[in-house]
Amino acid sequence: MKAAVDQELCIGCGVCEGVCPEVFQMNDEGLAEAIKAEIDQEVLEEAKQAQTECPVEAITIE
């Protein structure tokens, strides 16, 4: 599975990075980005939790 962050929606709150730093990090512009091409099975639940907690629904996981 892969994660993506819609940069147009992201407000840079950092929730995703706090919940799942193995998959998400804040970039130089202060917005979140997915840093892994494939989400490891061990952190998939955390990545999905980050998606759920995103206040602007900027994260997709497919």
N, C-alpha and C positions, 0 to 999 in steps of 0.2 A: 504494500500500500504506500501511497505517496501523500505528502502534505503540501499544501500551497497556501500562501497568504495573499489576499487581495490588497495590494498596496494603496489602492484608491479608498478602501474602507478602513484600513488600519489607523488607529489613533495613537499608537505607540504606548499603550498602557503597561505593557510588559507582563501581563497575566500569563500568556502562553509560555514565555521563557521561564517564569517562575514555576509553572506546573510541569513543564517538560523541556528542560534545557538541552537534552540530548537531540531534540528535533528543531527547536526554535531558538533564535537569538535576535537581538536588536541590532540593526545595521547602523551605518554612520549617519543616516538621516533620522535616526530615532524610531524607525518603524521595524516591525517584526518581519523575519524571513525564515523560511524553512531551510535548514542547513544539511539535511540528509536526502539523498535521492530516493532511498527506500527506508521506510520506518521499520526498525528492528522489532520483531515480535515481542521482545521483552519490555518495550516502552510503548507499545500500541495503545494500551489502555490510558496511559498518561497523555499521549497525543490526542486521543479522543476527548479526554477530560478538558484539555486546553481548548479544543474546538467548542465544547459545550460552554465553557466559562468566558469565551471571547465576547465582550459586551456589544460588539458591532457585527458579529457573525462574519468575520473576515477570513476565517480558516475553513478550508475544505480538505477532506481526507477521502481519497478514492483508491 
